[in-house]
Amino acid sequence: MNKKNLVILIIFGLFLIVCVLFWRFSKIGFLEKNIVQYDWDNETKIFEISVPDNFDEYRRERLTEKINDARTLYETKKDETWTWITIGNMYEFARDYDRAIGAYEKAVSLNEMEYISRMNLAYIYENQKNNYTKAEEYYKKVIELNATNPTHYINLARFYEFKEEKMNEVEAVYLDGLIKTGDNPDVMVALIRFYERRGNKDKISEYSEKLINLNPDNSAYKNDFGSFIK
C-alpha cells in the first residue's frame, strides 16, 4: 500500500470513529432528554392517580386507603424515606410503575443505606420492566446493605434460576447465603429444592441431612427431607 492510500485509509478510519462517537453521545443525550422528570413538590400531580379499569370495589378501596396514607405522610414527613416508599407502593399498587420507580429512587436519594426501596425496584425491573440488568444490580445491592436477611438470597437465586438461567450463580448465591445467615433453614430448604430440580441426588442428601441435624426438633423437615438421606 502506497503512502497516499495509507493516509486516505487513516482519514477514513478517523471519520468512522467520529461518526460512531457522535451517534453514541447523541443517543445518550436523546435518552436523557426523554427521562421523565417528576415534580415531587407538586402535591396535586403526585396524587393524581388513574385507577386501572379492572379494579374491583375492594381494590379501589385499598387504593384510596393507600392514597390517603401516602398523602398524610407527604404533608407531615415529606423529607423522610418511608414517605417515599409509601408513595412508591401507592403507585405500584395502581400499576403506575414508572412513577413507582421514581418514588423509590427518591427514597434512595434520601438514605443511601435504605434497602426496602431497592428491593421493590429489583422486583419491578424484573417482573414489570424485564430489565434484568437493573434487577440484578438492585438485588445485589439489597444483599450488600442487609446481608443477614435470608429472603434476599432466595430472591436473587430464584432470579438467576428462572429468569437468567445462570445455574452456577444460583448455587453460589445460596451457599453464600448459608454462610452469611448462619445456615438459615429457609435458605437451606431453597437450596435443596434447587438441587431437586437439577436432579443432584448427592447434594440433596448432603443438605437434607445437614438441615435435619441443625433442626432436630422440626418434624416437618424430617417428614419432607428425611427420605433423601442416604
N, C-alpha and C positions, 0 to 999 in steps of 0.2 A: 504494500500500500504506500503510495507516494505521500509526500508531506501535505500537499493540498487536500487530498481526500481525507487524511487523518484529521486535519483541522476542521473540515466540514463535519466529520463524524462526531468530533468532540462538541462542536457547537450545537449539533442536533440533539446530542445526549443531554446537554445542559438545558436546552429548550424543553425537552420532555420532563426533566426534573422540575423545572419552574412551573410547568403546566400542572403536574401532579400536586405540587405543594399548594398552588393557587386553588385547585379544586378542593383539596382537603380542608384548607383553612376556610374557604368559602362555605363548605358544607357544615363545618363546626359552627361558624357564625350563624348560618341559617337555623341550625338546630337550637342554638342558644336563644335566638330571637323568638322561637316558637315554643319555648318552655313556658308553661302557664305560670304567671306571677299572681299570687293571691294577695288581696288587700286584707290582711288579718286585723286591721284596725277598723274595718267597716262591719259593724255588728249586723246590720241588716243583711248584707250579702252573705256573711258567714252562715246565717241561719235560714237562708232561702234554700230549701231542700225540696227536690222533686220526689214524690212518693212513687215507687215502682208500681206499674199498673196491676201486677199480680199479687200485691199485698192484700191479705185478708184483713178483717177487722182487728184481729189480735195483733198482727204485725204493725198495723197503722197506730194502734195504741202504744205499742212498745217504742215505735219511732218517736211518737210525741213525747213519751217519757224521757227518751234519750236527748231529745232536743231541749227539753226543759232543764234537765240536769246539766247539760253542757252550757246552756245559756247562764245558769246560776253561777257556775264556776267561772265563766268568762267575765261576768260582771263583778265578781268578788276576788278572784285569784288569777287574773289574766296572765301574769308572768310566771306561773308555776307549771311545771312539767305535766302534772297529772291533768291539768285543764286541757292541754292539747292532745293528750292521749284519749281523753273522754270525747273531745271533738272529733278526733280521728275515728274512734269507734262508732260515733254517730254517723259519719259519712260512710264508713264501711258497712254498717247495717243497712243504710239506704242504697248501697251498691254504687256509690259515687267514689270509685276507687282512686281517681286522680286527686281529688281533694283530700281523701283519706291519707294518701301518700304525703301530700303537702303538710297536713296537720301533724303526722307522725314525725316528719323531718323537722318541723318547728319544735317539737318536743325534744328531739335530739340536740338541736341547736342551743336549747336552754340548759341541757345537762348532758355532757359528753359521756358520762358514766351510766346513763339510763339505758336499760336493755329491753324493757317491755315494748316500747315503740319499735325497736329494731326487730323484735320477734314478730310483731304484726306486719312490719314491712316485708320481712322474709316470706311470710305466708302469702301476702298479696302478690308479690313479684313471682312467686312460684305458681300459685293457683289461678290468679286473675290476669296477670300480665305475661305469663310464660317467659319471663326474663330470668333465666336460670343463673346467669352470671351475677345479677344483683341479688337474687335469692341466696345463693351460696355465700356471697360476701356478708350478708346480714346474719345468716345462720352462724357463720364462724365468729362474727363479732359478738353475738349473743353469748356464745360459749366463752369467749375471752373475758367478757365482763361478768359472767355468772357461772363459773366453771364447776360448781358443785351441784347444779340442778340436773338431775338425770333426764328430764324431758328434753332438754336442749340437744343432748347427744342423740336421742332417739329421733328427734325431728330431722337433724342433719343426716343421720344414717339412712332414714327412710327416703329422704330427698335423693340421696346418691343412688339408692337401690331402684326406686320406682320411676324417677324422672331422668336421672343421668345414666343409670345402669353402669355405675362405677363400683364394681363389687369389691375390689381391693380397698377402696376408700371406705366402704360400708364397714368392713371388718375393722379397719384401723380406727374409725370413729368409735365403735362400740368398745374396743379394747382400751382406748384412751379414756373413754367414759368410765369404765370399770376402775381404772386407776384413780381418776380424779374424784370419783364419788365414793370410793371405799367399797367397791364391789356391790353397788346398789342392786337389789334384786330385780327392779324393773328393767334396768339396762341389761342384766344377765338374761332375763327371760326374752327380751327382744333379740339378743344375740343368738340364743338357742333357736328361736323361731326362724331367724335368718339362716342358720345352718340347716334347719329342716327344709326350707325352700331350696337350698343349694344341694341337699342330699348328702351332707357331710356327716356321716354317722359317728365317726370318731370324735369330732368336735361336739356333736350333740351329747354324746355320752359324757365327755370330759366336763362340760359346763353344767350338765344336769346334776352330776354328782357333786360338783362344787356348790351349786345352788342349794341343794338339799342339806349338805354338810354345814353350810353357813346359816341355814334357816331350819334347824331340826324340828322346831315346833309348828312349822307351817304344813298342815296336812294337804292343802291344795297343791303345793309344789310336789309333794310325794305322789299324789294321785295323778298329776299331769305329766310328771317327768321321771318318776321312779322306774318306769318300764324301760327307759332309754339307757339306764346304767348297765354296763357290761358286767 
